[in-house]
Amino acid sequence: MNLTQNVDWAVVAPPLIAAVAAVVVLVADLFLPAARRPLLGWLAAGGLALAAVALLPLRDGDRATFCLADEPALCAYAADRFAVIVQLLVLGGAFLVALLSVPETADDDVPAGEFWFLLLSSAAGAALLPAARDLATLVIALEVTTLPAYALVGLRRGSRTGPEAALKFFLTSVTATAVTLLGVSFVYAAGGSLFFADLATALPGGDPQLATLAEAGVALTLVGFAFKAAAVPFHFWVPETYVGAPLPVAGYLSVVGKAAGLAGLALVTTLAFPGYGDLWGPALGLLAGLTMTVGNVAALRTDPAAPHSAIRLLAWSSVGQAGYLLVPLAAAAYTDRGEAVGATVAYALMYAAVNLGAFAVAAQVARRLDDYRGLYARRPLTALALAFFLLCLAGLPPGVVGLFAKVAVFEAAVDAGLGVLAVVMAVNVAIALFYYLRWTALLFRPAEDPAAAPATGPTSLTTVPLAGAVGLAAAAALAFSGAPQLILTFVSTGLI
């Protein structure tokens, strides 16, 4: 059999540019004097922007590469509409994280060259993952996304919480990866191929003696991606990791890492294992209900006066939001899979913009919720931006995009006959309203001791990228809210 694959380098340009930029930044760090190290951050941001621009020739979503010469339909990499949109999400999210990270690398506590190399490497893996069309490429992309993140979490020198957070993240991730690899080996043994297209037909009609092995492989393969999506019970690493990591890294994990996990789940369930919907559909439905409930209840119990309470609330909120994102994927087992995956991607686009905006404000203001009391009197624009982000996450006007995204997720659950899951989601949305509105109300309350309020206004040029990140996130959220029909477009046209 001829296994030589054809390569179209323009198709793989987005992750390739990010990977090349990582090497360029690491080499440049060797020659730049210490006073000019901040240029590395702008070089990294430029590399991510260039990688995003490389998506323009692929916008039609009809190109693939690394295809077998004797079977052109079997390709390891496909730049279809799903892949291109998720790549835009992860590269855009990584760009915002790069802006957030410029102040973090301005001092010697975080080694700049290593930080930017690791961030770009992880972004390259996250951009590769949604275009993978075989299990080998998918697992490699997942690990390229995750491995640099371990080091990013514990990279700050002198941090007492960073190394512990990185170790917890590493141990839980390694366990999830080992389970996933075991599942992949079972699937390969039962299906005889790693390509999604082959597995979709080979597994259901395979040897009946291997049916149990195939089912076990399908279930185990989902574990690693559920871990990346921070789904319960694979969520234990989230709060401690977010608190211990540099704040931009926490934002990166909450958006880009979660998008990678969800993309992997969407691919393996709808493309590789469509014949096992009766297995993974109920499993994802159960995970969705547990995840949103645990995340929202834990966020509700956050003490505003506790240290790092704002970051803990964002961490638990991201767990709850992961539950909403899993609902359409569970519904894909019972309804049109293209529309269901479209609802997940539409919700993920909204979530990425507003959640990174909230992290950008936290990087500017404080890590404790009580420090946001009276923020409107000190920083009116920052307070209004954060209020808008929180209302989008809650699904309340003027955050229209959040409302439309939640309606799309509800509709996916109802159309699939998952009435119980829809009710669980409605209850959780009501729970989440309380803590989102509680934080929003703090912004407009008078400070109890104005003299003790945190200092306001930029203190150095390094805060300019933070303001830029807040502005870009707010602009994206406003654009989505101004054209909420985009959500319906994603759902109606389908992506897979």
Salt bridges, closest charged atoms under 4 A:
ASP8 OD2 - ARG63 NH2 2.82
ASP29 OD1 - ARG37 NE 3.20
ASP80 OD2 - ARG133 NH2 2.64
GLU104 OE1 - ARG156 NH2 2.08
ASP109 OD2 - ARG156 NH1 3.72
GLU164 OE2 - LYS168 NZ 3.26
GLU240 OE2 - ARG312 NH2 3.18
ASP371 OD1 - ARG368 NH2 2.88
GLU448 OE2 - ARG373 NH2 3.95
